[in-house]
Amino acid sequence: MVRLLLAAALVLPAAGCRKREVVADMDYDDPKAAIAAMESQERESWEMPDRIVRSLPIPGKDAVIADIGAGAGYFSRRLAAEVPAGTVYAVDIDDEFRSYIENNREDWGTPNIQPHLAFYDDPALPEKAIDLVFVANTYAYLRARVNYFKKVHNALKPGGHLVIVDFRPESTPPEKFAPEPKYRFSRDAIVGELAQAGFVLEREEEYLPHQYYLIFAKQP
């Protein structure tokens, strides 16, 4: 559940080109209610956030990580705990989420979270500065995804990784956390689009009940 973007661009994977853009309105009238839903303990039972973080290719305690679609910092705080000498950019477009993270990061024991406001089609990350880009439950909301992830590619250091955790079209997760199935992407569509952006699938985890967990390496 994120508010990173309000539009999903659907792609015709076989042709490798965009057919048309379909608007998926995922805006929240009440950001505080959205934050409460994101922080729901029920989420841990099916999303397994701690296990997800333990499976990530984090190169060291001083790594720099970007959490795209950070929302209220559900994953950002867990990532930050893994890199106490590093930095986690909590990337989102919503100022309410930025304020929430700024007001709580000290209490979480993760002052190394840096809220980072971005744009609909640009993560606005520094070039060749990031070790790992983590994108959970957000892929379907990104616009012009190939170009977006080319910018992600430019932000990664040599040897950096991109991780996508997202809902399978046929899965039945709790409704408030996932977009409608028509806005979700198949594994092959994600792999194909990211290949165009300069990434190759390196590894896949298969323990999540509703989501893909795809780990991509940056091609030179």
Backbone as a ProteinNet text record, in pm:
[ID]
protein_1_A
[PRIMARY]
MVRLLLAAALVLPAAGCRKREVVADMDYDDPKAAIAAMESQERESWEMPDRIVRSLPIPGKDAVIADIGAGAGYFSRRLAAEVPAGTVYAVDIDDEFRSYIENNREDWGTPNIQPHLAFYDDPALPEKAIDLVFVANTYAYLRARVNYFKKVHNALKPGGHLVIVDFRPESTPPEKFAPEPKYRFSRDAIVGELAQAGFVLEREEEYLPHQYYLIFAKQP
[TERTIARY]
85.7	0	88.1	78.8	163.3	86.6	144.5	87.3	190.7	283.6	393.1	342.1	246.2	198.3	50.2	-15.3	-157.9	-193.7	-93.9	-122.4	-39.6	-100.1	-26.6	-20.7	97.5	112.4	120.1	17.9	16.3	90.3	172.3	258.9	219.4	234.6	214.2	347.1	375.1	509.2	560.7	475.1	523.1	577.6	516	560.1	670.6	683.4	789.6	762.4	635.5	603.8	475.2	452	333.7	211.9	104.8	-20.2	-99.1	-124.6	-192.9	-173	-196.3	-183.2	-321	-331.6	-457	-440.7	-529.3	-518.8	-579.3	-502.8	-551.1	-543.4	-657.9	-660.5	-639.2	-517.9	-483.8	-458.4	-512.1	-491.7	-567.6	-518.6	-579.9	-641.3	-771.8	-836.3	-788.4	-750.8	-708.7	-572.3	-462.6	-329.1	-304.5	-363	-342.1	-404.1	-520	-581	-495.8	-437.8	-350.3	-228.4	-171.3	-55.7	-93.2	-209.5	-253.6	-267.5	-319.1	-332.4	-196	-102.9	32.2	101.7	71.3	136.2	64.9	-38.9	-116.8	-29.3	-44	34.7	-5.1	-127.1	-172.6	-80.9	-18.6	66.2	185.1	236.5	355.4	331.3	209.6	181.5	195.7	166.4	174.4	288.8	334.8	442.6	581.2	591.3	718.3	830.2	812.4	908.7	1049.3	1061.1	1195.6	1268	1195.7	1257.8	1296.6	1211.9	1245.7	1377.3	1391	1511.8	1634	1618.5	1733	1778.6	1689	1722.7	1785.2	1794	1843.9	1996	2045.9	2191.4	2249.9	2247.1	2302.4	2452.9	2536.5	2680.5	2753.2	2694.8	2764.3	2683.2	2730.6	2659.8	2661.6	2746.4	2753.6	2690.4	2608.3	2548.4	2449.9	2429.1	2329.3	2215.1	2094.3	1977.2	1870.2	1798.8	1681.8	1558	1462.9	1335.2	1231	1202.6	1111.1	967.3	881.9	746.3	744.9	823.6	847.3	722.9	629.8	510.8	546.4	493.8	515.3	644.3	726.5	855.5	853.7	753.4	739.2	864.5	915.3	1040.2	1162.1	1148.9	1264.1	1329.2	1248.6	1306.1	1377.2	1327.8	1392.9	1523.1	1520.1	1641.3	1746.3	1702.7	1795.9	1862.7	1789.9	1848.2	1958.9	1953.4	2055.7	2180.7	2168.4	2283.4	2303.9	2337.9	2348.2	2452.3	2553.6	2654.9	2628.4	2514.2	2479.4	2359.7	2293.3	2179.3	2069.7	1944.7	1829.5	1750	1741.2	1654.9	1512.9	1420.7	1279.8	1211.9	1198.6	1157.3	1005.5	942.5	798.5	767.4	642.8	603.4	514.9	484.3	385.3	451	420.7	482.7	432.6	310.9	258.7	343.3	382.5	467.8	605.5	656.7	786.8	783.9	679.4	668.5	656.8	580.4	562.8	696.6	775.8	906.5	999.4	1003.1	1089.9	1054.2	924.9	879.9	901.8	927.5	934.9	1069.5	1157.7	1279.4	1368.5	1370.4	1451.1	1392.9	1260.9	1196.2	1215.9	1225.3	1250.7	1396	1481.3	1622.9	1693.1	1636.7	1691.9	1704.6	1790.8	1808.5	1872.6	1921.3	1985.5	1885.4	1755.3	1655.9	1649.5	1660.2	1651.5	1530.5	1421.1	1306.8	1348.4	1294.8	1341.7	1221.4	1177.8	1065.3	1109.3	1029.2	1061.3	944.3	944.3	843.8	773.1	664.9	588	670.9	763.7	838.6	989.4	1031	1174	1200.1	1284	1315.1	1404.1	1464.8	1546.8	1658.1	1723.7	1833.2	1967.8	2067.4	2200.2	2263.3	2341.4	2399.7	2511.7	2508.3	2611.7	2641	2534.5	2550.6	2481.6	2403.6	2316.8	2367.4	2372.8	2411.8	2294.2	2176.5	2059.2	1934.8	1854.5	1724.3	1617.8	1530.9	1427.2	1291.6	1208.1	1078	972.3	895	793.4	653.3	568.7	426	403.5	489.1	489.7	495.1	539.5	567.7	447.2	328.4	209.4	172.2	225.8	190.9	290.1	398.9	502	462.4	493.1	461.8	589.4	577.3	693.7	804.8	774.3	861.6	1000.1	1010.5	1143.1	1234	1184.7	1265.3	1290.1	1190.1	1206.6	1320.9	1322.9	1426.1	1560.9	1563.6	1691.8	1754.7	1671.8	1721.6	1766.6	1694.4	1738.6	1874	1890	2015.7	2129.9	2105.9	2209.3	2243.2	2146.1	2169.4	2249	2249.9	2319.2	2469.5	2542	2686.3	2714.7	2834.5	2872.4	2857.8	2794	2769.6	2644.6	2570.7	2449.6	2335.8	2231.9	2118.1	1986.3	1889	1751.3	1665.6	1578.6	1489.9	1345.4	1265.1	1123.2	1044.1	960.7	863.8	726.4	647.1	518.1	417.9	291.6	181.9	164	150.2	119.4	-25.3	-52.4	-189.2	-293.5	-257.5	-355	-367	-288.5	-288.8	-409.4	-437.8	-552	-507	-424.8	-380.8	-493.8	-477.5	-578.1	-602.1	-727.4	-766.3	-702.2	-688.7	-641.6	-493.5	-421.9	-278.4	-238.2	-324.7	-284.6	-375.6	-321.3	-407.5	-493.6	-593.6	-676.8	-589.8	-627.3	-546.2	-517.3	-610.2	-589.1	-471.8	-427.2	-314.7	-183.2	-187.8	-65.7	4.5	132.9	214.4	263.6	272.3	328.5	478.8	532.6	677.3	751.9	708.5	779.2	773.1	660.6	649.8	747.6	760	854.3	997.3	1031.5	1167.3	1196.9	1099.1	1119.6	1139.7	1058.6	1073.7	1207.1	1244.8	1369.7	1491.7	1479.3	1587.7	1610.8	1501.5	1514.4	1581.9	1571.1	1631.6	1773.7	1823	1962.3	1983.3	1880.7	1891.7	1873.7	1937.1	1923.1	1882.4	1787.3	1741.7	1853.5	1891	2001.1	1951.5	1843.7	1794.5	1647.8	1576.7	1434.9	1404.7	1335.4	1289.3	1142.3	1101.5	966.9	885.2	918.6	846.9	727.4	710.1	600.1	469.2	359.5	235.4	166.3	187.1	113.7	202.4	332.9	419.6	538.7	582.9	714.2	820.8	939	1057.3	1171.1	1200.4	1294.3	1415.3	1533.5	1658.6	1733.2	1757.5	1820.4	1960.5	2050.3	2183.1	2185.2	2271.6	2289.3	2386.5	2340.1	2430.3	2514.4	2637.5	2723	2660
-119.3	0	122.6	200.7	316.7	429.3	546.1	660.6	720.8	638.8	691.7	755.5	687.6	741.2	714.6	790.6	778.6	721.3	683.7	631.5	509.5	410.8	291.8	289.3	275.2	266.9	120.1	70.4	-69.7	-87.3	-192.7	-214.8	-343.1	-348.3	-470.1	-543	-639.1	-694.6	-761.9	-832.4	-905.9	-812.1	-696.4	-602.1	-512.5	-503.6	-420.2	-272	-233.8	-93	-65.3	60	97	96	33.1	34.5	159.6	179.5	299.4	310.1	429.1	449.8	443.4	364.2	348.8	411.2	503.3	573.4	486.9	466.8	395.6	491	541.2	641.5	573.3	592.1	532.3	639.7	759.4	867.7	838.5	895.4	876.5	1007.8	1005.5	1124.8	1156.2	1052.6	1068.6	1003.9	1079	1019.8	957.1	1013.9	957.2	818.1	799.1	666.4	570.6	622.4	539.4	494.5	584.1	550.2	442.7	456	355.8	219.5	215.9	88.6	30.1	115.6	67.7	8.2	62.3	17.9	-101.1	-151.1	-261.8	-384.5	-444.3	-562.9	-683.5	-683.2	-794.5	-812.4	-704.9	-707.4	-801.2	-810.3	-892.4	-1039.3	-1086.4	-1229.1	-1278.1	-1192.5	-1237.2	-1170.4	-1054.1	-988.2	-1025.5	-1071.5	-1118.8	-1015.7	-893.4	-786.5	-814.2	-872.9	-899.1	-1003	-1103.8	-1205	-1145.1	-1058.2	-990.1	-915.3	-839.9	-759.9	-849.1	-958.9	-1050.7	-1113.3	-1121.4	-1183	-1086	-959.9	-858.9	-864.6	-830.1	-824.2	-691.6	-669.9	-548	-568	-484.2	-511.7	-486	-408.5	-380.1	-287.6	-268.4	-185.3	-37.1	-0.3	139.6	162	68.1	77.6	193.3	240	342.6	275.3	286.7	218.7	322.1	301.2	382.6	293.7	334.1	263.8	343.9	300.9	375.2	333.5	433.8	407.6	379.2	455.7	428.1	444.4	529.7	550.5	597.4	525.7	562.7	506.7	446.3	397	254.8	176.3	38.5	-43.2	-35.3	-104.3	-17	113.9	202.7	182.3	169.9	155.7	21.8	-80.6	-211.4	-210.2	-144.8	-130.2	-48.8	58.5	145.7	73.6	-17.1	-94.5	-187.2	-224.5	-312.3	-236.5	-104.5	-23.9	93.4	66	173.7	278.9	242.1	338.9	392.6	355.8	399	492.1	500	589.3	516.5	542.8	494.7	615.9	632.8	735.2	679.3	741.3	702.2	784.7	726.5	799.4	792.5	906.9	913.2	1052.6	1072.1	1205	1276.5	1213.1	1265.3	1332.1	1457.7	1531.8	1486.2	1432.2	1380.7	1263.6	1177.6	1064.9	1113.6	1214.1	1270.4	1319.6	1393.4	1446.3	1334.7	1231.6	1119.8	1052.7	1029.4	965.7	1056.1	1184.6	1277.8	1283.3	1273	1282.6	1153	1043.1	913.5	842.2	886.8	810.4	799.1	899.9	892	787.6	787	688.5	546.3	531.6	399.6	356.5	448.3	417.6	414.6	486	485.8	629.8	710.2	847.7	856.1	742.3	739.2	728.1	736.7	747.7	893	912.5	1046.9	1054.6	1119.4	1134.7	1206.3	1158.7	1207.1	1222	1344.8	1370	1357.5	1284.6	1260.4	1305.5	1258.6	1299.1	1175.8	1199.9	1089.9	1001.6	1062.2	986.5	991.5	1028.8	1044.1	1023.1	925.2	906.4	1015.5	1096.5	1211.3	1170.5	1059.6	1009.9	1056.8	1071.9	1112.8	1004.2	1046.3	953	869.7	738.8	643.5	653.6	665.7	685.8	579.7	490.2	397.8	254.8	179.7	38.5	-52.5	-18.7	-104.6	-17.9	-43.9	20.9	-85	-55.7	-148.7	-89	-167.3	-118.1	-221.4	-194.3	-289.1	-233.2	-313.6	-281.7	-150.1	-120.3	12.1	5	-105.5	-113.1	-72.4	-113.4	-88.1	59	141.1	282.3	371.1	315.2	394.2	425.9	546.8	590.5	592.9	554.4	550.1	469.6	344.7	266.1	240.3	213.9	186.9	307.5	425.5	546.4	570.6	543.4	559.5	472.2	347.5	257.3	277	343	387.1	490	574.4	670.6	599.8	495.1	411.9	349.1	298	238.4	338.7	463.1	566.4	599.4	581	612.8	504.9	383.9	274.2	279.1	240.2	222.2	99.5	87.2	-37.6	-154.3	-261.3	-374.4	-361.2	-252.1	-230.8	-320.9	-327.2	-414.5	-337.3	-389.4	-343.8	-461.3	-439.2	-544.8	-499.9	-586.5	-561.1	-664.8	-617.6	-703	-649.2	-733.4	-682.2	-795.7	-758	-854.1	-925.6	-1056.2	-1135.6	-1110.1	-1109.9	-1080.8	-1176.8	-1302.4	-1403	-1415	-1340.7	-1354.8	-1283	-1316.9	-1257.3	-1199.7	-1095	-1030.8	-948.8	-903	-812.2	-694	-662.8	-567.1	-430	-383.3	-247.2	-229	-339.3	-330	-338.8	-386.8	-416.5	-347	-310.9	-259.1	-371.7	-335.1	-436.2	-523	-649.8	-739.3	-684.8	-607.1	-557.2	-460.5	-405.9	-314.5	-381.9	-508.8	-579	-635.7	-668.6	-714.7	-856	-930.2	-1064.1	-1055.4	-1162.4	-1170.3	-1142	-1203.9	-1187.9	-1043.9	-975.5	-836.5	-748.5	-772.8	-695.9	-721.5	-848.5	-883.3	-820.5	-823.3	-766.5	-616.5	-546.4	-401.1	-362.3	-431.4	-395	-431.7	-531.5	-560.6	-440.8	-375.8	-256.2	-141.4	-143	-36.3	-69.3	-188.8	-222.4	-315.2	-396.1	-488.2	-632.9	-722.7	-865.6	-934.2	-1026.9	-1099.4	-1189.2	-1170.4	-1245.2	-1357.4	-1329	-1427.2	-1399.6	-1505	-1492.2	-1569.8	-1505.5	-1573.2	-1609.7	-1725	-1775.2	-1807.5	-1748.1	-1783.8	-1693.9	-1584	-1492.9	-1545.6	-1542.5	-1601.7	-1521.4	-1390.4	-1306.5	-1228.9	-1231.5	-1137.7	-1205.3	-1142.5	-1174	-1112.2	-1173	-1114.8	-1135	-1031.1	-1039.2	-951.5	-1009	-938.4	-922.6	-798.1	-766.3	-709.3	-747.6	-688.2	-578.9	-483.3	-373.6	-417.6	-412.8	-440.3	-315.8	-334.8	-219	-129
0	0	0	-103.9	-117.5	-182.2	-176.4	-245.6	-337.3	-382.2	-461.8	-589.4	-658.7	-784.3	-799.2	-883.6	-902.4	-1038.4	-1118.3	-1251.7	-1278.1	-1346.4	-1385.7	-1537.4	-1594.4	-1738.3	-1776.3	-1845.5	-1883.3	-2014.8	-2022.3	-2136.5	-2206.1	-2335.5	-2411.3	-2415.6	-2323.8	-2308.5	-2435.1	-2507	-2623.1	-2729.2	-2743.5	-2845	-2794.8	-2661.5	-2605.1	-2618.6	-2634.7	-2646.5	-2571.1	-2539.6	-2465.1	-2554.6	-2507.8	-2582.7	-2546.6	-2417.6	-2371.7	-2221.4	-2169.6	-2026.7	-1962.3	-1857.7	-1785.5	-1648.2	-1613.6	-1486	-1376.5	-1269.5	-1151.6	-1034.7	-992.5	-886.7	-752.7	-695.3	-566.3	-460.7	-484	-389	-259.2	-149	-19.4	27.4	56.9	109.5	250.7	323.7	463.3	482.4	464.5	478.2	615.5	721.4	853.9	865.1	803.2	800.9	717.8	610.8	527.7	607.4	685.3	768.4	869	930.5	1026.9	961.6	839.7	768.2	735.2	693.2	661.1	782.6	898.9	1021.9	1086.9	1022.6	1078.8	1104.3	1221.5	1255.5	1171.1	1120.1	1037.1	914.8	872.4	753.4	770.8	891.5	914.3	885.5	905.4	891.6	748.5	650.3	511.1	433.8	479.4	404.8	455.3	579.3	634.2	614.5	661.7	630.6	681.5	799.3	852.1	768	722.5	636.7	501.8	449.4	324.2	338.8	446.8	465.8	483.6	555.3	574	442.5	344.6	216	116.6	152.4	58.3	43.3	-75.9	-98.1	-49.5	81.3	139.9	158.6	98.3	97.6	228.9	319.5	445.3	532.9	655.8	752.5	716.4	620.8	579.3	441.7	398.6	265.7	256.4	133.3	103.5	27.3	82.1	27.5	-4.9	-114.6	-146.9	-140.6	-59.3	-44.9	-121.2	-245	-331.7	-301.2	-278.6	-233.2	-84.7	-11.5	131.1	216.2	174.8	254.6	394.8	495.1	635.1	692.3	607.6	654.1	707	667.8	716.2	688.2	565.6	532.1	561.1	547.7	566.5	702.2	806.4	941.3	957	892.9	898.6	818.4	704.8	624.6	699.3	762.8	834.6	950.8	1014.3	1124.1	1075.1	948.1	890.4	848.4	832.2	787.3	884.1	1010.5	1109.8	1075.8	998	956.4	816.1	760.5	626	625.8	510.3	491.9	417	456.5	381	333.9	202.6	145.2	139.6	213.2	210.8	101.9	-15.8	-136.1	-152.8	-162.6	-188.1	-241.1	-285.8	-333.2	-232.9	-121.6	-28	92.8	113.7	223.2	360.1	364.7	491.6	540.7	449.1	485.9	528.2	457.7	495.4	639	673.5	809.4	912.3	878.4	971.4	1001.8	898.1	917.5	997.4	962.9	1036	1184.2	1215.1	1353.5	1432.6	1363.6	1432.2	1420.6	1332.8	1308.3	1431.8	1514.5	1637	1732.4	1747.6	1834.8	1782.6	1652.4	1594.5	1613.8	1654.1	1664.5	1530.7	1433.7	1297.6	1246	1308.7	1261.7	1123.5	1073.1	941.4	826.9	856	748.4	702.9	573.4	516.6	423.9	465.3	375.2	246.8	136.3	6.4	-85.4	-107.6	-196.3	-341.8	-418.7	-558.7	-646.8	-771.3	-868.9	-924.4	-996.2	-1053.9	-1146	-1219.1	-1319	-1295.4	-1175.8	-1149.3	-1000.1	-962.5	-821	-764.4	-852.4	-811.4	-715.7	-746.2	-663.5	-718	-632.1	-680.1	-767.5	-863.2	-959.9	-897.4	-924.6	-881.8	-731.9	-652.4	-507.8	-423.3	-485.7	-411.6	-429.4	-320.3	-327.2	-360.2	-309.1	-325.3	-336.6	-438.6	-452.4	-426.2	-330.3	-286.8	-322.1	-393.4	-439.7	-402.5	-297.7	-252.3	-274.2	-337.8	-353.7	-426.5	-522	-584.8	-737.4	-791.7	-935.8	-1020.2	-981.3	-1062.6	-1070.9	-981.1	-977.8	-1051.1	-1096.3	-1162	-1304.9	-1346.7	-1482	-1564.6	-1692.4	-1781.7	-1716.5	-1683.4	-1595.9	-1653.8	-1781.9	-1838	-1818.2	-1849.5	-1828.4	-1679.9	-1596.7	-1452.7	-1402.1	-1446.5	-1396.5	-1465.4	-1578.3	-1631.9	-1537.7	-1478.6	-1380.8	-1253.2	-1215.1	-1103	-1134.9	-1256.5	-1301.3	-1286.1	-1325.7	-1315.7	-1170.3	-1081.9	-940.7	-867.9	-921.8	-855.6	-878.8	-776.4	-791	-877.5	-935	-1001.3	-903.6	-948.4	-860.3	-776.2	-794.3	-716.9	-759.8	-677.8	-703.9	-694	-767.4	-760.9	-717.4	-619.4	-570.7	-587	-649	-667.6	-587.9	-497.2	-428.5	-466	-534.1	-578.5	-594.4	-604.6	-601.4	-734.7	-726.2	-844.4	-886.7	-1017.6	-1063.6	-1007.9	-988.3	-945.4	-794.2	-719.4	-573.4	-511.6	-386.6	-316.9	-182.3	-185.8	-61.1	-0.4	124.2	181.4	87.7	65.4	-38	-20.2	102.4	124.2	92.8	69.9	47.6	-99	-184.7	-322.8	-422.7	-538.3	-645.4	-702.5	-777.5	-843.7	-934.5	-952.5	-1036.4	-1176.3	-1232.5	-1368.8	-1377.7	-1263.5	-1263.5	-1226.9	-1193.5	-1154.4	-1277.3	-1260.5	-1372.8	-1349.4	-1456.7	-1447.6	-1423.1	-1371.3	-1349.7	-1480.1	-1590.5	-1717.4	-1767.7	-1744	-1786.5	-1709.8	-1578.9	-1498.2	-1543.6	-1561.1	-1604.5	-1740.6	-1830.6	-1963.6	-1961.6	-1884.7	-1877.4	-1815.5	-1711.1	-1643.9	-1728	-1813.8	-1908.1	-2000.2	-2041.7	-2125.9	-2051.3	-1919.2	-1838.3	-1795.6	-1833.1	-1804.1	-1686.7	-1653.1	-1540.4	-1586.4	-1513.1	-1539.2	-1409.3	-1419.3	-1300.6	-1249.9	-1124.7	-1065.1	-973.7	-901.4	-804.6	-775.6	-733.8	-701.5	-574.8	-481.9	-361.2	-379.3	-326.1	-355.8	-230.8	-117.5	5.1	35.7	-36.1	-6.9	-67.6	6.9	-43.4	-152.7	-158.5	-253.4	-350	-331.1	-402	-469.5	-578	-633.7	-543.8	-548.5	-482.1	-580.7	-658	-769.3	-741.9	-753.5	-727.2	-858.6	-897.7	-1025.6	-1004.4	-1091.8	-1095.7	-1201.6	-1178.4	-1274	-1382.4	-1506.3	-1617.2	-1646.9	-1691	-1721.2	-1827.7
[MASK]
++++++++++++++++++++++++++++++++++++++++++++++++++++++++++++++++++++++++++++++++++++++++++++++++++++++++++++++++++++++++++++++++++++++++++++++++++++++++++++++++++++++++++++++++++++++++++++++++++++++++++++++++++++++++++++

